[in-house]
Amino acid sequence: MILQGRVAIVTGAGSGIGRAGAIAMAREGAAVVVADRDAVAGEATARTIIKGSGRARAIATDVAEPAALERLVQGAIEAYGRIDILHSHAGIQVEGPLTAVDPAGMEASWQVNVAAHFRLMRLVMPHMQTAGRGSIIVTSSNSGVFYDHEMIAYATSKHAAVAMVKQVAIDYGKYGVRVNALCPGWVDTPFNDAFTRQMGGREALLEYVRQKIPLGRFATVEEIAESILFLASDRSSFMTGHALVIDGGECIA
Ligand SMILES: NC(=O)c1ccc[n+]([C@@H]2O[C@H](COP(=O)([O-])OP(=O)(O)OC[C@H]3O[C@@H](n4cnc5c(N)ncnc54)[C@H](O)[C@@H]3O)[C@@H](O)[C@H]2O)c1
């Protein structure tokens, strides 16, 4: 097991990619602190891990609340005594071009997609520095490495997340802490529900994805979990400051 004895915090772990990554890390031996603002969903992920003989506990956390992030890190230390892995995953998508996105939408994108990662990294870093090692994964998006239409709040905040990851990677490499960005493309999760409605339903979305993605399909959450395991574990031991794009070729097409 490639994460035996490690302790991981995963935000947005009540659904989709965060949930799949949390379950995969637990399967590989990590104790996982499941953080989601949806307390019921977070508890369900933790229960699934425990049923599979893994170690987990859920701490209801809205990453947009600074005090909740402090409680999360404190709770992880109280439960397991250390933090080896942070997957700061929760994010939001506010769609639209410049004149359609109101300042509140831009501000919310900044708070969740950038500031929450900043705050959480600040809170876990002293523990990782003391241990002399750690792996931080910040979920950006392939929208953090290329541009799409009418996505000013999402593209700006996701690019900022990649920039922040690279800066932190440079500054904290000397402490043995690696920091990388996870940049998925289209992954089949409820995150795309709003866009599905906007497209006119599931079939229209599937056709869009078939046309737009060189591999012609969505990723599954399990495929993204493989990249999470890679970044979290020593399999990527000489990799830091990288934006790992897993998007079926979309951003190069
Ligand atoms: N699904 C995709 O196609 C895709 C592509 C690229 C990037 N992403 C990124 O992945 C993340 C979304 O993950 P998903 O696709 O598995 O979505 P999802 O909707 O399946 O799960 C998101 C989870 O995050 C939780 N959450 C939302 N806001 C939160 C907050 N403020 N605090 C704590 N938890 C919160 C939700 O309750 C939910 O359980 C975002 O960061 C998004 O930018 C998704």
The ligand as a Gaussian input file, in Angstrom:
#p B3LYP/6-31G(d) Opt

LIG

0 1
 N      -16.243000      17.702000     -12.681000
 C      -15.511000      18.341000     -13.563000
 O      -15.740000      18.246000     -14.788000
 C      -14.336000      19.178000     -13.112000
 C      -13.382000      19.576000     -14.051000
 C      -12.315000      20.365000     -13.644000
 C      -12.182000      20.735000     -12.311000
 N      -13.126000      20.325000     -11.424000
 C      -12.960000      20.794000     -10.043000
 O      -13.329000      19.767000      -9.128000
 C      -14.002000      20.360000      -8.021000
 C      -15.434000      19.836000      -7.958000
 O      -15.394000      18.465000      -7.779000
 P      -16.406000      17.460000      -8.429000
 O      -16.401000      17.635000      -9.892000
 O      -16.162000      16.133000      -7.863000
 O      -17.836000      18.073000      -7.952000
 P      -19.037000      17.481000      -7.078000
 O      -20.133000      18.466000      -7.277000
 O      -19.301000      16.046000      -7.358000
 O      -18.475000      17.561000      -5.588000
 C      -18.149000      18.779000      -5.001000
 C      -18.202000      18.611000      -3.489000
 O      -17.656000      19.806000      -2.922000
 C      -18.509000      20.223000      -1.884000
 N      -18.370000      21.669000      -1.726000
 C      -18.800000      22.637000      -2.571000
 N      -18.501000      23.845000      -2.052000
 C      -17.893000      23.620000      -0.868000
 C      -17.380000      24.465000       0.143000
 N      -17.474000      25.803000       0.056000
 N      -16.794000      23.901000       1.217000
 C      -16.714000      22.562000       1.322000
 N      -17.209000      21.707000       0.422000
 C      -17.782000      22.237000      -0.665000
 C      -19.906000      19.803000      -2.299000
 O      -20.779000      19.708000      -1.186000
 C      -19.632000      18.472000      -2.964000
 O      -19.706000      17.395000      -2.048000
 C      -13.938000      21.863000      -8.223000
 O      -12.777000      22.404000      -7.624000
 C      -13.867000      21.957000      -9.730000
 O      -13.334000      23.195000     -10.169000
 C      -14.205000      19.569000     -11.780000

